[in-house]
Amino acid sequence: MIEPHDRVSDEIERHARRMQAARDNPGPSPLHGIGTFGMIGWSVAVPTVGGTFLGQWLDRAFPQTFSWTISLIVAGVLVGALIAWRWVEKEGGD
């Protein structure tokens, strides 16, 4: 027959193991999700805005039959999406 003292110590030990496992393997943090969202946003925004400014300068300096600004906005979005995709792939491997 198990004594009450043994049951209490077993329960304390199980509780301590659960607490240690929770500390060793914390779940995903909401702040991590916000940080990821921000990183993806900046990854797309910076090349897009850079393409816009460069395109405006090229439109004034070297006029063409097409719009440098629109072309470089599209290129900036594509480059930004590629950067964001690679970053998410790298972070998802953890």
C-alpha positions in Angstrom: 0.0 0.0 0.0 1.3 3.5 -0.9 1.6 5.8 2.0 0.2 9.4 1.7 3.6 10.8 2.0 4.8 8.9 -1.1 1.8 10.1 -3.1 2.5 13.7 -2.2 6.1 13.5 -3.1 5.3 11.7 -6.4 2.8 14.5 -7.3 5.3 17.2 -6.4 7.9 15.5 -8.6 5.5 15.2 -11.5 4.5 18.9 -11.1 8.2 19.9 -11.0 8.9 17.9 -14.2 5.9 19.6 -16.0 7.1 23.0 -14.9 10.7 22.3 -16.1 9.4 21.0 -19.4 7.3 24.2 -19.9 10.4 26.3 -19.2 12.6 24.3 -21.5 10.0 24.3 -24.4 8.1 27.6 -24.3 5.3 28.0 -26.8 5.4 30.6 -29.6 5.2 34.2 -28.2 2.7 36.7 -29.6 5.6 39.2 -29.8 7.5 36.8 -32.1 4.5 36.9 -34.5 4.4 40.7 -34.4 8.1 40.8 -35.1 7.8 38.4 -38.0 4.9 40.5 -39.4 7.1 43.6 -39.1 10.1 42.0 -40.7 8.1 40.8 -43.6 6.6 44.3 -44.0 9.9 46.0 -44.0 11.4 43.4 -46.4 8.8 44.4 -49.0 8.5 48.1 -48.2 12.2 49.1 -48.4 12.9 47.7 -51.9 9.6 49.0 -53.2 10.2 52.6 -51.9 13.8 52.4 -53.1 12.6 51.4 -56.5 10.1 54.2 -56.5 12.7 56.9 -55.8 15.2 55.4 -58.3 12.5 55.1 -60.9 11.4 58.7 -60.5 15.0 59.8 -60.9 15.5 57.7 -64.0 12.2 59.0 -65.5 13.6 62.6 -65.2 17.2 61.8 -66.2 16.6 59.2 -68.9 13.0 59.4 -70.3 11.8 56.3 -72.1 8.6 55.1 -73.8 7.9 53.1 -70.6 7.8 54.2 -67.0 10.9 53.5 -65.0 9.0 54.2 -61.8 6.3 51.6 -62.4 8.9 49.0 -63.6 11.0 49.5 -60.5 8.0 49.4 -58.2 7.1 46.0 -59.6 10.8 44.9 -59.3 10.9 46.2 -55.7 7.8 44.3 -54.7 9.2 41.1 -56.3 12.6 41.5 -54.7 11.0 42.3 -51.3 8.7 39.2 -51.6 11.7 37.0 -52.4 13.6 38.4 -49.4 10.5 37.9 -47.1 10.0 34.4 -48.4 13.6 33.4 -47.8 13.5 34.9 -44.3 10.3 33.0 -43.4 11.8 29.8 -44.8 14.9 30.3 -42.6 12.9 31.1 -39.5 10.5 28.3 -40.0 13.3 25.7 -39.9 13.8 26.2 -36.2 
